[in-house]
Each structure stands twice: as C-alpha cells, then as structure tokens.
Amino acid sequence: MKYIQLVASDIDGTLLLNGAKALDPEIFKLIRELNKKGILFMAASGREYTNLRNLFAPVADDIAFLCLNGCLTFYQNECISKEIMDTIIARKLITTIQNDPNAEVLVSGEKTCYITPKNQSYYGHLITTVKNHVTVIDDLLNIPESYTKISAYFKNGVYEHYQDYVDMFNEKITVQIGGKCWLDCAPKGVNKSTGFLKLLAHLNISAENSVMFGDNDNDRQILQACGHPISMETAVPSIYKLFPTHANTVNEAIKDLLDIKNCK
C-alpha cells in the first residue's frame, strides 16, 4: 500500500464498534493527517447524508460521503451521483411494508428521510438514536423527490423477515440486511460499490489506489471493488473469510497506513 489516494470506511460495526453512537475524536485528527498526505477519506454507509455530515462535523467539508448504501454520493456538499428506484416498484414496496404489522417504513431522500409512523416510538428512535433528519408526511406514496433507498424497520429483528422480502422483490430491487433491525432496499443492482466507483471516477482516482474497511454483507461489493480491502476482526464470518486482511480498529489501521506512507 505505497500509493494510496483514498481511504473509505463503513460506519456501524466498523468505525463505530460495540454499539458506540459517537466517533472517537481521534478519527478527525487522523483524517486531517490523511489529507496532509493527499489522501481523501470517504464515509461509506447506509446512513443518510445529513446524518453522516453531523457525525463527521469537524471534518465534514474535507471528506467524501457515500450514503444510502451507494444510492447517493456527495463531495464538497455537491451531489455527485444519485440512483433512482422505479416509482411503481417503490410504491408497491412501501405499501407492502406499511401492511406488515411487524415493520415501519423509512423512505430516504437526498437530505431528509420521510416517514408516516405507526407508532410514535419509531419517530423518537429515528430522532434520538439514529439521529436522522426526519420529515413526517401523510402519504409516502407521494414524496416531493425521486425514490432512492427504502427501508423496513423491524424493532424485534430483521433476520426472520429477510427472506420474505427477497422472495417478493429481489428480481426488481436490491434487498440487503442493513443491521439487526433494518432491511434496506435499493434500485436493482445498486450497492455500495455503485456509488464508490462513480465517485472515484469523478475524482479521477483509481480503485486500485483505495482502501476500504467493512464488517457486514452489505460491504461485500465495495470491498471487492477497492484495491486494498480490510475486514474487521468483528466482521460477520462470510466477510471475515473472504477478505483475509483484518483490523481491530480503523484508527489503528490508519495509523499503520500513515507510517507506511511515510516510509519511502
């Protein structure tokens, strides 16, 4: 890894370990050190843009953002790429989730998310725990922008419901588990690598000169697309086995990278 131009990292389960809600401030210092070496940092997550900007507030103007599992990318507060879900399919999916007694719907937009909560505790969860910018509307079938990512929230866990949604929708959209309670649905064929490669092309950076840290199955394609994939020691078994270079923490791995970068 002697010539690296970009370091990307998943957030939940990768930069945020053991259920942490806030980043270790050390990462901001490390991002600044990367920048001094001409290396851009990218936050690559299923989270929405405003959420990620708030999470990385001290360095938000100096990094790139891959949001909504590759549906949106931003750099210097400009939307670089946006993937659109077919409106008919999106509305069918929303209606299915709304009719599921175990699920709540979250429709992601560019800079907010839209909900019609069945239970007010869901709204509170998004505001206080997830820390999204939330817009409550009466009709999710008519939001004021194009559909990108649509998620189902299962308070008691997503895993027993995953296959049902795959069976219903996988031929028309990409269905992935986004965490223990979240089912994430994107336009067909869209995943984190989609936005990753578009952003790299915009920045004129070769994928072989990139590093990516990940821990879960929704990181698989972006880890495969980058030049130097690193899975976390706490990664799910499939990712841990597929990507044999491992890290205990992103911070420690970046420190090692900076040392390597300095060694001529």
N, C-alpha and C positions, 0 to 999 in steps of 0.2 A: 504493500500500500504506500508506494513512494510518491505517487501523484494523485492526490485526491482533491476534487473540486467541490464536492457536495457530501454532506452527512445528513441522512434522514433518519427519523425515529418515529415509531409508533408511540402512543402516549400511554393509554391504560394497560397496565400489565408489563410495560416496558420502561418508560421514563417514570411513570407513577407505579410504584411497587407496593404490595401489601395493603392495597386499599387506600393509599395516600390520595388526598384531594388537592394538594398544592405541590408545586415543584420545589425541589431543593434549590435555593437561590444560587448555589454553586453552578448550576447549568447555565445561568445567564453570563457568568464570568467566562465559562468555557466557550460559549457561543461567540463572545467578543474576541476571545483568543483565536478561534477558528477564523473569524472574519479578518483578523490581522494577517493571517496566513493565506488569505484569498480563498477560504473555504466557506461556502454558504451552508447554513443549517436549514433543514426543512422539517416541519412538524407534519407527520403523515397519520391521519386519524379518521375515524368515523364521525368525529365531532363536527359541529358547525363552525363557521368562520369566526363569528363574534365570540364564541366560547373560547376558541384557540387564541385569538388575539388577547383576550383578557388573561388567559393562563400564562401567556408569554409577554405580558405587558411591558416589562423593562426593555425587551429587545424586539418588540413586535414589528417595528419598521425595518428591521435588519435581517429578517428571515423570510423564508417562503412557507406557504401553507398549502397542504394537500388535505382537503376537507371531504366529509361525507363519503369516505372510502373511495375516493377518486372521482366523484361526480363534479367537484369544484376544485380549482386551484387559484391561489392568489399570490401575487408578488408585488410589493410596494403599494399595497391597497388597491391593486388592479386585478380584476377577474381575468385570468389567463385562459381558462377553459371551463366549459360547463356542459355536462351531459344531460340530455333531456329524456324523460320517460314518456312513452306514448300516453296521451291523455285518457283514452278509453281503458287501457290496461291499468293505469294509475287509479282511476275511479273505481274499477272493479276490485282492485286490491284494497283500497280504502274501505269500501263497503263491506268486504269480507272481514276485515279486521274489526270494523265497528260492530258487526254482528256476532263476533266471537266474544262470549261472556268473560273469557279469561284475559282479554287484551285491550290495550289502549292504543290509539293511533298517534304517530308523530310524523308530520309532513315537513320535510326540510326545505327551506328556501335559501337564497343567497346569503342573507344577513339576519334571518329570523327563522323560527320554526312555528308551525301552525298546529293547533290542537283544538278539539272540541271534547273536553274531558268528561268521562262518565262519572268520575269521582274526583273531588277537589284535591284529594291527597296526591293524585298524579301531577296536577299543576304544581303543587308545593314541592314535589320531588324534583321536577324539572328546574324550578327556580333555585331551590336551596342546595340540592345535592349535585345535579348535573350542571347547574349554573348556565343554562341556555337563555338566550333572548327569546321570549315566548310571546306569541300573538294568539289570543283566543278568538276564534271566529265561529259563526253559526253553521257554516257549510263548507266542509273540507273538500267538497267536490267542485268548488269554485273559488280557488285561491287566486290572489292577484299576480301570480307569476307562474312560470312553467314548473312542472313537476320534475324533481331530480331524484332524491332518495326518500323512500317512505319506510318507516319503521313501525314494528309492533312491539309494545312493551308488555311483558308478562311478569307481573310482580313476583310470582312464585317460581319463576324459572322458565327458560325458553326451550330447553332441550327436548321435552316431550312433545312440543308443538312444531318443531322444526320440519320434520318430515312431511307433515300435513300440508304445509305451505309450499314445500318443494314439489310435492305431487300436484298441487293445484296450479303453480305459477312458474316452475323452473324453466319451461320451454319458452316463456315470454320475457322473463326478467332474471336478474341475478339475485339469488337468495342466499344470504350468509348469516351465521351467528355473529353478533357484534358484542357479545358479553353474556354473562349468565342470565340476564333478563331481557336482552334485546335481540330482535330479528330484523336485520337490515336488508332492504330490497332496493336494487339499483337497476337502471336500464340494462338490457341484456348485453352480456359481455363486458360490462364495466366493473372494474375493481381498482384497487389502489395503484396498480401498475399503469392503468389508463391515464390518470392524471399525472403520475410520475413521469412518464415518457413524454407527455405533451409539455410539461413544464421544463424538462431538460432540453427539449428541442427549442423552446422559446429562449432559454438561457444559453444555448449553444454549448451545452455540457454533455460529454459522452457518458453513457450509462456505466461504462467500464471504470470511470473515474469517480464512482459514487459508492458510499457505504450506507447500508440500511440495517437498523435494529428492529426486530419484531419478536412477537411471542405467540401469536394466535393464527388460526387458519386463514383469517381474512388478510394476513400479511404474506401469505404464500407467494402470490404472483409478483408482488413488488420485490420481495427478497430474491426471486428468480430473475427479475429484470435488472437488478443492480449488479455492479461489478464485484462488490465485497459484502455478501450477506452475513449478518451476525444474529444468531438467535440467543434469547436469554436463557440462563440456567433454569429459569422457572417456566420456560415455554411449554406449550402442550406437546405431548410426545411426538406427534407427527411432524411438527416444525423442528423440534429439537433434533430429531434423527435426520431430517432432510438437509439441515444446514449445520454442519458439524463444528463451525467456529462459534464459540459461545462466550457470553459475557455475564458477569454477576450484576453489574450496573452499567448504564450508558455513560455515566460520568467517568467512571474509571477507564472505560474503553476509549473515550475521547481523550483522556489524559495520555493514554498509551499512544494513541494516534498522533497527538501533537508532538510527543517525543520522537516518534518515527519520522514525522515530517521535518523535524529539526536536524535529523541525522542525514548528512549528505554522503 
